[in-house]
Amino acid sequence: MGIFDIINIPLGYLFRYIYLLLQNYGWTLVAFTLVTKAILLPLTIKQQKSMSKMQAIQPKMQELQKKYQYDKEKLNQETMKLYQENKINPMGGCLPLLIQFPVLIALYNIIRSPLTYVVQLGKHGLPTIEEVYTALTNLGSTVAVKDQIGIAAEMTRLSEGLSAAFPGADMMHIDFTFFGLNLSQTPTLTVLSPLLLIPVLAGLTTYLSSWLSTKMNKQTSSSSNTEGAAGTMQMMTYFFPLMTVFFSVSLPAGLGFYWILSNVIQIIQQFVMHRFFPAQPPEHVAPKHFREREAERRKK
């Protein structure tokens, strides 16, 4: 078992049951994405609440940073005190992301490796992936041995031959067609086809999600008040969409379709979260009296 199989296996069963119910790969991806987003919703809400509270105390944070810029230890102490007074968990915004990361990796593994986690070859008395691949090769298939999505598509195309090769084996077959598109195929830039819309939409929706997140939480993201941090955020806003496009034209279209679905749901979630848990306006920090400023100057 791999380290992510703790999550891969139960989510693989979930994907399997949804497909057996809907008998359509595209709609299974839609339902699967909705269910997993619903499972992660409490973490998303917690993250939004934490970011909202952090945004409200930014003026006080900046005041502390300016006041104790030469005393890092005192700055850390006063920062923790400010968090405690406002009942803020400093890890509240990061922890949900850290928890979601292995789940996202698991979702990728399930879609990328349907024979292992959905069809479950090698279990329940079924032949192994290698045995099925050998049988497909004997039937004239030229699919690559490492391409589980391609093998799954060939299993459906050559189902009669496989039934003769493995009599009595009740193997699950996946039909990857969705509205005329074969989601098991990899989009290619050398051939014009409707599949090329998937990388374009995957990159576009990734950019919109990143841009919207930055815009809705711009005050929080600029809390460090440094040009370097702002530059990094801007670079990531463009880097992730380009990376998504690259993977979408390098991997089967089903993965790109999943990224589109995930991004669209993420955008809708951001609008809803912003409406029900709006970013709190920064708390006003009253200017210090002349005598207080003079006393601080003398201490220095």
PLY file of the C-alpha trace (Angstrom):
ply
format ascii 1.0
element vertex 300
property float x
property float y
property float z
element edge 299
property int vertex1
property int vertex2
end_header
0.00 0.00 0.00
1.15 3.53 -0.81
0.95 6.32 1.75
-2.08 7.85 0.00
-3.94 4.52 -0.29
-5.54 5.24 3.08
-7.57 7.84 1.18
-7.31 6.41 -2.34
-9.08 3.14 -1.55
-12.27 4.49 0.13
-12.62 7.24 -2.47
-12.03 4.63 -5.18
-14.97 2.64 -3.84
-17.05 5.84 -3.85
-16.18 6.50 -7.51
-16.96 2.86 -8.36
-20.42 2.95 -6.75
-21.30 6.28 -8.39
-20.34 4.93 -11.82
-22.32 1.70 -11.30
-25.29 3.90 -10.39
-25.03 6.45 -13.23
-23.34 4.32 -15.93
-21.77 7.46 -17.39
-18.16 8.50 -16.86
-18.71 12.24 -17.33
-21.66 12.47 -14.95
-19.78 10.25 -12.51
-16.96 12.82 -12.47
-19.52 15.57 -11.84
-21.16 13.70 -8.95
-17.81 12.57 -7.55
-16.46 16.14 -7.53
-19.62 17.45 -5.83
-19.45 14.77 -3.12
-15.76 15.34 -2.37
-16.25 19.12 -2.29
-19.12 18.60 0.16
-16.86 16.45 2.35
-14.25 19.23 2.39
-16.83 22.02 2.91
-16.38 22.29 6.72
-12.65 22.87 6.19
-13.39 25.49 3.53
-15.73 27.34 5.90
-13.17 27.21 8.70
-10.50 28.58 6.40
-12.72 31.47 5.26
-13.61 32.41 8.86
-9.94 32.40 9.84
-8.97 34.62 6.89
-11.80 37.02 7.73
-10.60 37.41 11.32
-6.99 37.82 10.22
-8.02 40.59 7.85
-9.78 42.47 10.62
-6.67 42.71 12.81
-4.22 43.70 10.05
-3.86 47.33 11.24
-2.94 46.13 14.73
-0.54 43.59 13.25
1.19 46.29 11.22
1.40 48.51 14.29
3.12 45.72 16.23
5.52 45.04 13.37
6.50 48.69 13.28
6.76 49.01 17.06
8.89 45.88 17.59
10.73 45.74 14.28
14.07 45.43 16.12
12.85 42.98 18.77
11.66 39.78 17.08
11.09 37.91 20.33
8.85 40.65 21.72
7.05 40.87 18.36
6.26 37.14 18.49
4.98 37.43 22.06
2.72 40.39 21.29
1.49 38.75 18.09
0.46 35.60 19.96
-1.22 37.77 22.60
-3.17 39.56 19.85
-4.25 36.18 18.43
-5.44 35.01 21.86
-7.38 38.22 22.51
-9.22 37.84 19.21
-9.57 34.03 19.49
-7.62 33.41 16.30
-5.76 30.21 15.53
-2.70 31.24 13.47
-2.86 27.86 11.71
-6.59 28.23 11.02
-6.03 29.34 7.43
-3.21 26.91 6.60
-4.35 23.73 8.33
-7.42 23.16 6.12
-5.20 23.51 3.05
-2.72 20.99 4.45
-5.56 18.54 5.12
-7.05 19.03 1.64
-3.74 18.41 -0.12
-3.60 14.61 0.38
-7.28 14.41 -0.58
-6.56 16.20 -3.86
-3.63 13.85 -4.50
-5.94 10.89 -3.85
-8.53 12.23 -6.32
-5.82 12.57 -8.95
-4.65 8.98 -8.29
-8.17 7.57 -8.59
-8.86 9.24 -11.93
-5.37 8.46 -13.23
-5.45 4.81 -12.09
-9.02 3.52 -12.58
-7.94 -0.14 -12.90
-6.39 -0.09 -9.42
-9.00 1.87 -7.47
-12.25 1.63 -9.48
-12.21 -1.58 -11.54
-10.01 -3.10 -8.79
-8.13 -5.61 -10.94
-6.15 -8.12 -8.93
-8.84 -8.26 -6.22
-12.06 -10.24 -5.77
-10.72 -13.05 -7.98
-10.13 -10.73 -10.94
-7.02 -10.95 -13.15
-4.18 -8.52 -12.53
-3.47 -5.45 -14.65
-0.51 -7.23 -16.23
-2.64 -10.24 -17.17
-5.31 -8.03 -18.71
-2.66 -6.05 -20.59
-1.17 -9.27 -22.01
-4.62 -10.43 -23.11
-5.32 -7.07 -24.78
-1.99 -7.24 -26.58
-2.91 -10.70 -27.90
-6.18 -9.20 -29.13
-4.30 -6.59 -31.16
-4.27 -3.65 -28.74
-1.24 -1.31 -28.81
-2.02 0.63 -25.60
0.93 1.49 -23.32
1.29 -0.69 -20.23
1.49 2.33 -17.89
-1.66 3.96 -19.27
-4.44 2.67 -17.00
-7.07 4.91 -18.58
-6.07 3.65 -22.03
-6.19 0.03 -20.86
-9.63 0.61 -19.31
-10.88 2.05 -22.61
-9.49 -0.95 -24.51
-11.17 -3.31 -22.02
-14.51 -1.82 -23.06
-13.69 -1.93 -26.77
-12.47 -5.55 -26.64
-14.85 -6.77 -23.95
-15.92 -9.87 -25.90
-12.34 -11.03 -26.37
-11.56 -10.43 -22.69
-14.60 -12.44 -21.63
-13.28 -15.36 -23.67
-9.77 -14.93 -22.21
-11.05 -14.78 -18.60
-14.25 -16.85 -18.45
-16.24 -16.27 -15.28
-14.42 -13.04 -14.38
-16.99 -10.29 -13.82
-14.85 -7.32 -14.79
-16.24 -3.80 -14.65
-16.05 -1.90 -17.96
-15.87 1.89 -18.14
-17.28 3.83 -21.10
-15.29 7.08 -21.28
-17.48 8.82 -23.87
-19.32 11.93 -22.69
-21.39 14.02 -25.14
-19.38 12.56 -27.99
-15.98 13.20 -26.38
-13.70 10.33 -25.46
-12.30 11.38 -22.08
-9.72 8.58 -22.19
-7.90 10.26 -25.09
-5.13 12.82 -24.61
-5.65 16.20 -26.33
-2.94 16.98 -28.87
-1.90 20.31 -30.33
-1.13 18.70 -33.68
-4.75 17.71 -34.36
-7.69 20.10 -34.12
-10.48 18.47 -32.13
-13.10 19.42 -29.52
-10.82 17.85 -26.88
-8.57 20.93 -27.14
-11.31 22.92 -25.41
-10.57 20.99 -22.21
-7.00 22.33 -21.67
-8.18 25.85 -22.58
-11.08 25.74 -20.12
-8.93 24.07 -17.46
-6.37 26.89 -17.65
-9.02 29.62 -17.83
-11.00 28.36 -14.84
-7.79 27.90 -12.82
-6.86 31.53 -13.54
-10.35 32.78 -12.64
-10.31 30.85 -9.36
-6.85 32.19 -8.40
-7.70 35.75 -9.47
-11.01 35.72 -7.60
-9.40 34.35 -4.44
-6.72 37.05 -4.54
-9.25 39.81 -5.18
-11.65 38.75 -2.42
-8.86 38.43 0.12
-6.49 41.10 -1.19
-6.10 42.83 2.15
-5.24 39.59 3.90
-2.77 38.52 1.23
-1.02 41.89 1.46
-0.61 41.76 5.22
3.12 41.35 4.90
3.15 44.76 3.18
6.04 43.81 0.95
6.38 44.05 -2.78
8.01 40.62 -2.84
4.95 38.91 -1.39
2.66 40.69 -3.85
4.95 39.73 -6.72
4.94 36.08 -5.61
1.14 36.02 -5.45
0.90 37.54 -8.93
3.38 35.02 -10.33
1.44 32.09 -8.83
-1.79 33.46 -10.32
-0.30 33.00 -13.79
1.93 29.99 -13.07
-0.81 27.59 -11.91
-3.04 28.11 -14.99
-0.08 27.51 -17.31
0.85 24.40 -15.35
-2.75 23.17 -15.58
-2.77 23.66 -19.36
0.52 21.76 -19.66
-0.79 18.76 -17.71
-4.13 18.87 -19.54
-2.43 18.41 -22.91
-0.10 15.73 -21.51
-2.66 13.52 -19.75
-6.03 11.95 -20.65
-8.88 14.43 -21.07
-10.73 13.00 -18.04
-8.21 14.65 -15.73
-8.59 18.01 -17.44
-12.37 17.65 -17.26
-12.08 16.98 -13.52
-9.96 20.12 -13.06
-12.59 22.19 -14.88
-15.34 20.81 -12.65
-13.28 21.38 -9.52
-12.45 24.96 -10.51
-16.06 25.84 -11.38
-17.28 24.51 -8.03
-14.42 26.34 -6.30
-15.45 29.63 -7.94
-19.07 29.14 -6.85
-17.88 28.32 -3.32
-15.81 31.50 -3.21
-18.82 33.64 -4.10
-21.01 31.88 -1.52
-18.33 31.99 1.20
-17.72 35.68 0.54
-21.45 36.37 0.83
-22.07 34.44 4.05
-18.64 35.02 5.62
-17.57 38.41 4.22
-14.13 39.77 4.91
-14.33 41.86 8.06
-13.26 45.50 7.65
-9.94 46.28 9.32
-10.29 47.48 12.89
-9.52 51.15 13.29
-6.43 51.91 15.30
-6.72 55.25 17.05
-3.71 57.55 16.60
-1.51 57.77 19.66
-1.41 60.86 21.81
1.67 63.09 21.52
2.78 62.23 25.07
2.54 58.48 24.35
4.63 58.84 21.20
7.18 60.97 23.07
7.43 58.36 25.85
8.10 55.61 23.29
10.74 57.79 21.61
12.57 58.30 24.91
12.57 54.56 25.66
14.41 54.00 22.39
0 1
1 2
2 3
3 4
4 5
5 6
6 7
7 8
8 9
9 10
10 11
11 12
12 13
13 14
14 15
15 16
16 17
17 18
18 19
19 20
20 21
21 22
22 23
23 24
24 25
25 26
26 27
27 28
28 29
29 30
30 31
31 32
32 33
33 34
34 35
35 36
36 37
37 38
38 39
39 40
40 41
41 42
42 43
43 44
44 45
45 46
46 47
47 48
48 49
49 50
50 51
51 52
52 53
53 54
54 55
55 56
56 57
57 58
58 59
59 60
60 61
61 62
62 63
63 64
64 65
65 66
66 67
67 68
68 69
69 70
70 71
71 72
72 73
73 74
74 75
75 76
76 77
77 78
78 79
79 80
80 81
81 82
82 83
83 84
84 85
85 86
86 87
87 88
88 89
89 90
90 91
91 92
92 93
93 94
94 95
95 96
96 97
97 98
98 99
99 100
100 101
101 102
102 103
103 104
104 105
105 106
106 107
107 108
108 109
109 110
110 111
111 112
112 113
113 114
114 115
115 116
116 117
117 118
118 119
119 120
120 121
121 122
122 123
123 124
124 125
125 126
126 127
127 128
128 129
129 130
130 131
131 132
132 133
133 134
134 135
135 136
136 137
137 138
138 139
139 140
140 141
141 142
142 143
143 144
144 145
145 146
146 147
147 148
148 149
149 150
150 151
151 152
152 153
153 154
154 155
155 156
156 157
157 158
158 159
159 160
160 161
161 162
162 163
163 164
164 165
165 166
166 167
167 168
168 169
169 170
170 171
171 172
172 173
173 174
174 175
175 176
176 177
177 178
178 179
179 180
180 181
181 182
182 183
183 184
184 185
185 186
186 187
187 188
188 189
189 190
190 191
191 192
192 193
193 194
194 195
195 196
196 197
197 198
198 199
199 200
200 201
201 202
202 203
203 204
204 205
205 206
206 207
207 208
208 209
209 210
210 211
211 212
212 213
213 214
214 215
215 216
216 217
217 218
218 219
219 220
220 221
221 222
222 223
223 224
224 225
225 226
226 227
227 228
228 229
229 230
230 231
231 232
232 233
233 234
234 235
235 236
236 237
237 238
238 239
239 240
240 241
241 242
242 243
243 244
244 245
245 246
246 247
247 248
248 249
249 250
250 251
251 252
252 253
253 254
254 255
255 256
256 257
257 258
258 259
259 260
260 261
261 262
262 263
263 264
264 265
265 266
266 267
267 268
268 269
269 270
270 271
271 272
272 273
273 274
274 275
275 276
276 277
277 278
278 279
279 280
280 281
281 282
282 283
283 284
284 285
285 286
286 287
287 288
288 289
289 290
290 291
291 292
292 293
293 294
294 295
295 296
296 297
297 298
298 299
